[in-house]
Amino acid sequence: MIDSPSLHSQHHWVAFWVLVAVVSWVIVFFFGRLRYVGGKEKPDRLSHPHEGAKTEKVIHSTGPEIKYEAQPLLSVWEHKTYQKIQAALPPNGEIVCFAQVRYADFMGASDKHSPDEQFEANRQIFGKSADFVFYDKRRRGVVLVYELNDSTHNRPDRKRRDILISGALKSANIPLIVIKPYEERDVVRDLRWAKGQSQYKV
């Protein structure tokens, strides 16, 4: 039996439309998947739209099991010390005091070292914070650090941390004063002392 030309033509058209249907399904499926990330639908707009575009609020959740609570920034002793510092600062406003400032925010390893040495040195101070720093507005830098050391600083790990920080501050030419629990300090005198130090070169 010999197939007629019309039968061949019909087979070709059926194959063609099947191919079109498959390709269309793949395209729809692919672009549908693009709208999902991690099982959640992506927003149609960009997180940072162009100026003039409507901004949509995007909420990033940590999950229903996590609940955060505000905590005091300072302990009772630290808070009382901070109040005394504020009351004693020179009235001209040239020096201000900040609490709980990361060391990595105001000092870092010198670029005279290799990149690996810089990385390791900065890693050691990363995450460590100064109790109080005195900031000189004119010099745009920290000119004195107060560290409040209670009995926890007698632990071996805290001693290692204190030695590291003390050495780093000395290297950075930033004076350090360590204060014992509820020790009274003359802030103006301490600032005058810091200014007279050879390290005071900010």
C-alpha positions as CSV (number, residue, x, y, z in Angstrom):
1,M,0.0,0.0,0.0
2,I,1.4,3.4,-1.0
3,D,0.6,6.5,1.2
4,S,-0.9,9.4,-0.5
5,P,0.6,12.8,-0.3
6,S,-2.3,14.1,1.6
7,L,-1.7,11.6,4.4
8,H,1.9,12.6,4.7
9,S,0.8,16.2,4.9
10,Q,-1.6,15.4,7.8
11,H,1.2,13.6,9.7
12,H,3.5,16.6,9.3
13,W,0.8,19.0,10.6
14,V,0.0,16.8,13.6
15,A,3.7,16.6,14.5
16,F,4.1,20.4,14.1
17,W,1.2,21.2,16.5
18,V,2.4,18.7,19.1
19,L,5.8,20.4,19.0
20,V,4.2,23.8,19.4
21,A,2.1,22.6,22.4
22,V,5.2,21.1,24.1
23,V,7.3,24.3,23.6
24,S,4.5,26.5,24.8
25,W,4.1,24.4,28.0
26,V,7.9,24.6,28.7
27,I,7.9,28.4,28.3
28,V,4.9,28.8,30.6
29,F,6.4,26.5,33.2
30,F,9.8,28.1,33.1
31,F,8.5,31.7,33.5
32,G,6.1,30.6,36.2
33,R,9.0,29.1,38.2
34,L,10.9,32.4,38.0
35,R,8.3,34.0,40.1
36,Y,9.1,31.8,43.1
37,V,12.1,31.8,45.3
38,G,12.4,29.5,48.3
39,G,8.8,28.5,47.9
40,K,7.5,32.1,48.0
41,E,6.3,34.2,45.2
42,K,8.6,37.0,44.2
43,P,7.2,40.5,44.0
44,D,6.5,41.8,40.5
45,R,8.4,45.0,41.2
46,L,12.1,45.3,42.1
47,S,13.1,45.9,45.7
48,H,14.7,49.2,44.7
49,P,12.5,50.6,41.9
50,H,13.5,53.6,39.8
51,E,12.7,57.1,41.0
52,G,9.0,57.8,40.6
53,A,8.0,54.2,40.6
54,K,5.6,53.0,43.3
55,T,7.4,51.5,46.2
56,E,6.2,48.2,47.7
57,K,6.9,47.2,51.3
58,V,8.8,44.0,51.5
59,I,8.8,42.3,54.9
60,H,11.6,39.8,55.7
61,S,10.5,37.4,58.4
62,T,12.7,35.3,60.6
63,G,9.9,32.8,61.1
64,P,7.0,32.5,63.5
65,E,9.1,30.8,66.2
66,I,11.5,33.7,66.6
67,K,10.5,36.6,68.9
68,Y,12.9,39.5,69.6
69,E,12.9,41.6,72.7
70,A,14.6,45.0,73.4
71,Q,17.4,44.8,75.9
72,P,19.1,47.6,77.9
73,L,22.2,48.9,76.0
74,L,24.0,49.6,79.3
75,S,24.2,47.9,82.6
76,V,23.3,49.9,85.8
77,W,26.9,50.7,86.4
78,E,27.6,51.6,82.8
79,H,24.5,53.8,82.8
80,K,25.5,55.7,85.9
81,T,29.0,56.1,84.6
82,Y,27.6,57.4,81.3
83,Q,25.5,60.0,83.1
84,K,28.5,61.2,85.0
85,I,30.5,61.5,81.8
86,Q,27.8,63.5,80.1
87,A,27.6,65.9,83.1
88,A,31.3,66.4,83.1
89,L,32.0,66.9,79.4
90,P,33.4,70.4,78.4
91,P,30.4,72.7,77.7
92,N,31.9,73.8,74.3
93,G,30.7,70.5,72.8
94,E,34.0,69.8,71.1
95,I,34.2,66.4,72.8
96,V,31.3,64.0,72.9
97,C,31.0,60.5,74.3
98,F,29.5,57.4,72.7
99,A,28.7,54.1,74.3
100,Q,29.3,50.6,73.1
101,V,31.2,51.4,69.9
102,R,32.9,48.6,67.9
103,Y,36.7,48.8,67.9
104,A,36.6,48.0,64.2
105,D,34.7,51.1,63.6
106,F,37.5,53.5,64.6
107,M,40.7,51.6,64.1
108,G,42.1,48.9,61.8
109,A,45.3,47.2,60.8
110,S,47.8,49.3,58.9
111,D,48.0,48.9,55.1
112,K,51.8,48.5,55.6
113,H,51.0,44.8,56.4
114,S,50.1,42.2,53.8
115,P,46.4,41.6,53.0
116,D,46.5,38.3,55.0
117,E,48.0,40.0,58.0
118,Q,45.5,42.8,57.9
119,F,42.6,40.4,57.7
120,E,43.8,38.4,60.6
121,A,44.5,41.4,62.8
122,N,41.1,43.0,62.0
123,R,39.4,39.6,62.6
124,Q,40.8,39.6,66.2
125,I,39.1,42.9,67.1
126,F,36.0,42.3,65.1
127,G,32.9,42.0,67.3
128,K,34.6,43.6,70.3
129,S,33.3,46.9,71.6
130,A,34.6,49.7,73.8
131,D,32.4,50.7,76.7
132,F,32.9,54.5,76.1
133,V,34.8,56.4,73.5
134,F,35.5,60.2,73.5
135,Y,35.1,61.7,70.1
136,D,36.9,64.9,69.1
137,K,34.7,66.7,66.5
138,R,37.6,68.8,65.3
139,R,40.0,65.9,64.8
140,R,37.2,63.6,63.7
141,G,38.5,60.7,65.7
142,V,38.5,58.9,69.1
143,V,40.9,60.5,71.5
144,L,40.2,58.5,74.7
145,V,38.7,55.1,75.6
146,Y,37.1,54.1,78.9
147,E,36.9,50.4,79.6
148,L,34.9,49.3,82.7
149,N,36.4,46.1,84.1
150,D,34.4,44.2,86.6
151,S,35.2,40.8,88.1
152,T,34.4,39.0,84.8
153,H,37.6,40.4,83.5
154,N,39.6,38.1,85.8
155,R,38.6,35.1,83.5
156,P,41.4,33.9,81.3
157,D,39.5,34.6,78.1
158,R,38.7,38.2,79.2
159,K,42.3,38.7,80.2
160,R,43.4,37.7,76.7
161,R,40.8,40.0,75.2
162,D,42.0,42.9,77.4
163,I,45.6,42.4,76.5
164,L,44.7,42.3,72.8
165,I,42.7,45.5,73.0
166,S,45.2,47.3,75.1
167,G,48.0,46.5,72.6
168,A,45.8,47.5,69.7
169,L,44.9,50.9,71.2
170,K,48.5,51.6,72.0
171,S,49.5,50.8,68.5
172,A,46.8,53.1,67.1
173,N,47.9,55.9,69.4
174,I,44.6,56.0,71.3
175,P,44.9,56.4,75.1
176,L,43.0,53.9,77.3
177,I,41.8,54.2,80.9
178,V,40.6,51.1,82.7
179,I,38.0,51.8,85.4
180,K,37.3,49.5,88.3
181,P,33.7,49.0,89.6
182,Y,32.2,52.3,90.7
183,E,35.5,54.1,90.6
184,E,35.1,57.9,90.4
185,R,36.9,59.6,87.5
186,D,37.6,63.2,86.8
187,V,36.6,63.3,83.1
188,V,38.1,66.7,82.4
189,R,41.4,65.7,84.0
190,D,41.4,62.4,82.0
191,L,40.8,64.3,78.8
192,R,43.6,66.7,79.6
193,W,45.9,63.7,80.3
194,A,44.9,62.1,77.0
195,K,45.6,65.3,75.2
196,G,49.1,65.5,76.8
197,Q,50.0,62.0,75.7
198,S,52.3,61.5,72.8
199,Q,49.8,59.1,71.3
200,Y,47.2,61.9,70.9
201,K,47.8,62.3,67.2
202,V,44.4,61.9,65.6
